[in-house]
Amino acid sequence: MAFIIAEPCIKVKDTACVDACPVDCIHPRKDEPGFEEAEQLYIDPQECIDCGACVPVCPVSAIFSDADLPDNWAHFEKINADHFRG
């Protein structure tokens, strides 16, 4: 299981979750290329250890476990994974 960042993050990109993540699986970071252009932040499903440390610090409640992702945002699972595919 992995966590997924969904629609509430779009255009917000608050990086509290990045700072809380113990395995650095949320990108782009503010100091990475592409941060300004990115529409949202993304969680790498291969790197996420399912600790949930990012969930309580998200100010817009945009982070969900894959089991709890609302149906209307189910496509964000693919959006997050695709961000890391190339």
Biotite code that builds the C-alpha atoms (Angstrom):
import biotite.structure as struc

atoms = struc.array([
    struc.Atom([0.000, 0.000, 0.000], chain_id="A", res_id=1, res_name="MET", atom_name="CA", element="C"),
    struc.Atom([1.137, 3.548, -0.675], chain_id="A", res_id=2, res_name="ALA", atom_name="CA", element="C"),
    struc.Atom([-0.185, 7.003, -0.033], chain_id="A", res_id=3, res_name="PHE", atom_name="CA", element="C"),
    struc.Atom([-1.487, 9.213, -2.825], chain_id="A", res_id=4, res_name="ILE", atom_name="CA", element="C"),
    struc.Atom([-1.708, 12.979, -3.159], chain_id="A", res_id=5, res_name="ILE", atom_name="CA", element="C"),
    struc.Atom([-5.027, 14.010, -4.695], chain_id="A", res_id=6, res_name="ALA", atom_name="CA", element="C"),
    struc.Atom([-6.819, 17.080, -6.044], chain_id="A", res_id=7, res_name="GLU", atom_name="CA", element="C"),
    struc.Atom([-6.704, 19.371, -2.977], chain_id="A", res_id=8, res_name="PRO", atom_name="CA", element="C"),
    struc.Atom([-2.940, 19.748, -3.508], chain_id="A", res_id=9, res_name="CYS", atom_name="CA", element="C"),
    struc.Atom([-3.323, 21.222, -6.993], chain_id="A", res_id=10, res_name="ILE", atom_name="CA", element="C"),
    struc.Atom([-1.837, 24.735, -7.036], chain_id="A", res_id=11, res_name="LYS", atom_name="CA", element="C"),
    struc.Atom([-1.208, 24.560, -3.276], chain_id="A", res_id=12, res_name="VAL", atom_name="CA", element="C"),
    struc.Atom([1.992, 22.483, -3.100], chain_id="A", res_id=13, res_name="LYS", atom_name="CA", element="C"),
    struc.Atom([2.510, 23.032, 0.619], chain_id="A", res_id=14, res_name="ASP", atom_name="CA", element="C"),
    struc.Atom([5.703, 21.133, 1.418], chain_id="A", res_id=15, res_name="THR", atom_name="CA", element="C"),
    struc.Atom([4.981, 20.224, 5.034], chain_id="A", res_id=16, res_name="ALA", atom_name="CA", element="C"),
    struc.Atom([4.501, 16.642, 3.818], chain_id="A", res_id=17, res_name="CYS", atom_name="CA", element="C"),
    struc.Atom([7.913, 16.674, 2.130], chain_id="A", res_id=18, res_name="VAL", atom_name="CA", element="C"),
    struc.Atom([9.549, 17.664, 5.410], chain_id="A", res_id=19, res_name="ASP", atom_name="CA", element="C"),
    struc.Atom([7.623, 14.993, 7.351], chain_id="A", res_id=20, res_name="ALA", atom_name="CA", element="C"),
    struc.Atom([8.474, 12.121, 4.998], chain_id="A", res_id=21, res_name="CYS", atom_name="CA", element="C"),
    struc.Atom([11.257, 9.945, 6.460], chain_id="A", res_id=22, res_name="PRO", atom_name="CA", element="C"),
    struc.Atom([12.161, 8.354, 3.102], chain_id="A", res_id=23, res_name="VAL", atom_name="CA", element="C"),
    struc.Atom([12.067, 11.384, 0.781], chain_id="A", res_id=24, res_name="ASP", atom_name="CA", element="C"),
    struc.Atom([9.390, 9.954, -1.518], chain_id="A", res_id=25, res_name="CYS", atom_name="CA", element="C"),
    struc.Atom([7.391, 13.163, -2.087], chain_id="A", res_id=26, res_name="ILE", atom_name="CA", element="C"),
    struc.Atom([8.478, 15.333, -4.990], chain_id="A", res_id=27, res_name="HIS", atom_name="CA", element="C"),
    struc.Atom([9.225, 17.787, -6.365], chain_id="A", res_id=28, res_name="PRO", atom_name="CA", element="C"),
    struc.Atom([10.914, 19.496, -3.461], chain_id="A", res_id=29, res_name="ARG", atom_name="CA", element="C"),
    struc.Atom([11.155, 23.304, -3.493], chain_id="A", res_id=30, res_name="LYS", atom_name="CA", element="C"),
    struc.Atom([14.851, 23.045, -4.398], chain_id="A", res_id=31, res_name="ASP", atom_name="CA", element="C"),
    struc.Atom([14.323, 20.591, -7.288], chain_id="A", res_id=32, res_name="GLU", atom_name="CA", element="C"),
    struc.Atom([13.972, 21.500, -10.941], chain_id="A", res_id=33, res_name="PRO", atom_name="CA", element="C"),
    struc.Atom([10.347, 21.540, -11.981], chain_id="A", res_id=34, res_name="GLY", atom_name="CA", element="C"),
    struc.Atom([8.885, 22.601, -8.644], chain_id="A", res_id=35, res_name="PHE", atom_name="CA", element="C"),
    struc.Atom([7.478, 25.864, -9.989], chain_id="A", res_id=36, res_name="GLU", atom_name="CA", element="C"),
    struc.Atom([5.992, 24.157, -13.046], chain_id="A", res_id=37, res_name="GLU", atom_name="CA", element="C"),
    struc.Atom([4.496, 21.198, -11.180], chain_id="A", res_id=38, res_name="ALA", atom_name="CA", element="C"),
    struc.Atom([0.764, 21.384, -10.667], chain_id="A", res_id=39, res_name="GLU", atom_name="CA", element="C"),
    struc.Atom([0.938, 19.439, -7.396], chain_id="A", res_id=40, res_name="GLN", atom_name="CA", element="C"),
    struc.Atom([3.241, 17.262, -5.298], chain_id="A", res_id=41, res_name="LEU", atom_name="CA", element="C"),
    struc.Atom([3.476, 13.513, -5.919], chain_id="A", res_id=42, res_name="TYR", atom_name="CA", element="C"),
    struc.Atom([4.253, 10.425, -3.832], chain_id="A", res_id=43, res_name="ILE", atom_name="CA", element="C"),
    struc.Atom([6.465, 7.747, -5.370], chain_id="A", res_id=44, res_name="ASP", atom_name="CA", element="C"),
    struc.Atom([4.541, 4.494, -4.796], chain_id="A", res_id=45, res_name="PRO", atom_name="CA", element="C"),
    struc.Atom([7.750, 2.449, -5.040], chain_id="A", res_id=46, res_name="GLN", atom_name="CA", element="C"),
    struc.Atom([9.498, 4.459, -2.319], chain_id="A", res_id=47, res_name="GLU", atom_name="CA", element="C"),
    struc.Atom([6.573, 5.112, 0.052], chain_id="A", res_id=48, res_name="CYS", atom_name="CA", element="C"),
    struc.Atom([6.849, 2.964, 3.195], chain_id="A", res_id=49, res_name="ILE", atom_name="CA", element="C"),
    struc.Atom([3.225, 3.539, 4.178], chain_id="A", res_id=50, res_name="ASP", atom_name="CA", element="C"),
    struc.Atom([4.108, 5.250, 7.450], chain_id="A", res_id=51, res_name="CYS", atom_name="CA", element="C"),
    struc.Atom([1.466, 7.963, 7.145], chain_id="A", res_id=52, res_name="GLY", atom_name="CA", element="C"),
    struc.Atom([3.704, 10.711, 8.552], chain_id="A", res_id=53, res_name="ALA", atom_name="CA", element="C"),
    struc.Atom([2.644, 13.009, 5.714], chain_id="A", res_id=54, res_name="CYS", atom_name="CA", element="C"),
    struc.Atom([-1.104, 12.761, 6.320], chain_id="A", res_id=55, res_name="VAL", atom_name="CA", element="C"),
    struc.Atom([-1.572, 14.834, 9.504], chain_id="A", res_id=56, res_name="PRO", atom_name="CA", element="C"),
    struc.Atom([0.713, 17.653, 8.335], chain_id="A", res_id=57, res_name="VAL", atom_name="CA", element="C"),
    struc.Atom([-1.076, 18.273, 5.019], chain_id="A", res_id=58, res_name="CYS", atom_name="CA", element="C"),
    struc.Atom([-2.982, 21.549, 5.495], chain_id="A", res_id=59, res_name="PRO", atom_name="CA", element="C"),
    struc.Atom([-5.491, 20.742, 2.721], chain_id="A", res_id=60, res_name="VAL", atom_name="CA", element="C"),
    struc.Atom([-6.137, 17.047, 3.519], chain_id="A", res_id=61, res_name="SER", atom_name="CA", element="C"),
    struc.Atom([-4.901, 15.941, 0.094], chain_id="A", res_id=62, res_name="ALA", atom_name="CA", element="C"),
    struc.Atom([-3.121, 12.720, 1.134], chain_id="A", res_id=63, res_name="ILE", atom_name="CA", element="C"),
    struc.Atom([-4.897, 9.372, 1.283], chain_id="A", res_id=64, res_name="PHE", atom_name="CA", element="C"),
    struc.Atom([-3.917, 5.735, 1.609], chain_id="A", res_id=65, res_name="SER", atom_name="CA", element="C"),
    struc.Atom([-4.766, 3.877, -1.567], chain_id="A", res_id=66, res_name="ASP", atom_name="CA", element="C"),
    struc.Atom([-7.513, 2.044, 0.343], chain_id="A", res_id=67, res_name="ALA", atom_name="CA", element="C"),
    struc.Atom([-9.103, 5.330, 1.468], chain_id="A", res_id=68, res_name="ASP", atom_name="CA", element="C"),
    struc.Atom([-8.771, 7.341, -1.745], chain_id="A", res_id=69, res_name="LEU", atom_name="CA", element="C"),
    struc.Atom([-12.234, 8.681, -2.659], chain_id="A", res_id=70, res_name="PRO", atom_name="CA", element="C"),
    struc.Atom([-13.624, 7.173, -5.864], chain_id="A", res_id=71, res_name="ASP", atom_name="CA", element="C"),
    struc.Atom([-13.845, 10.558, -7.577], chain_id="A", res_id=72, res_name="ASN", atom_name="CA", element="C"),
    struc.Atom([-10.075, 10.957, -7.117], chain_id="A", res_id=73, res_name="TRP", atom_name="CA", element="C"),
    struc.Atom([-9.093, 7.374, -7.982], chain_id="A", res_id=74, res_name="ALA", atom_name="CA", element="C"),
    struc.Atom([-7.255, 8.580, -11.093], chain_id="A", res_id=75, res_name="HIS", atom_name="CA", element="C"),
    struc.Atom([-4.723, 10.353, -8.847], chain_id="A", res_id=76, res_name="PHE", atom_name="CA", element="C"),
    struc.Atom([-3.175, 6.967, -8.043], chain_id="A", res_id=77, res_name="GLU", atom_name="CA", element="C"),
    struc.Atom([-2.042, 6.742, -11.677], chain_id="A", res_id=78, res_name="LYS", atom_name="CA", element="C"),
    struc.Atom([-1.117, 10.443, -11.805], chain_id="A", res_id=79, res_name="ILE", atom_name="CA", element="C"),
    struc.Atom([1.238, 10.008, -8.825], chain_id="A", res_id=80, res_name="ASN", atom_name="CA", element="C"),
    struc.Atom([2.812, 6.824, -10.231], chain_id="A", res_id=81, res_name="ALA", atom_name="CA", element="C"),
    struc.Atom([3.171, 8.290, -13.739], chain_id="A", res_id=82, res_name="ASP", atom_name="CA", element="C"),
    struc.Atom([5.102, 11.262, -12.378], chain_id="A", res_id=83, res_name="HIS", atom_name="CA", element="C"),
    struc.Atom([7.935, 8.875, -11.441], chain_id="A", res_id=84, res_name="PHE", atom_name="CA", element="C"),
    struc.Atom([7.913, 6.768, -14.621], chain_id="A", res_id=85, res_name="ARG", atom_name="CA", element="C"),
    struc.Atom([9.988, 8.978, -16.785], chain_id="A", res_id=86, res_name="GLY", atom_name="CA", element="C"),
])
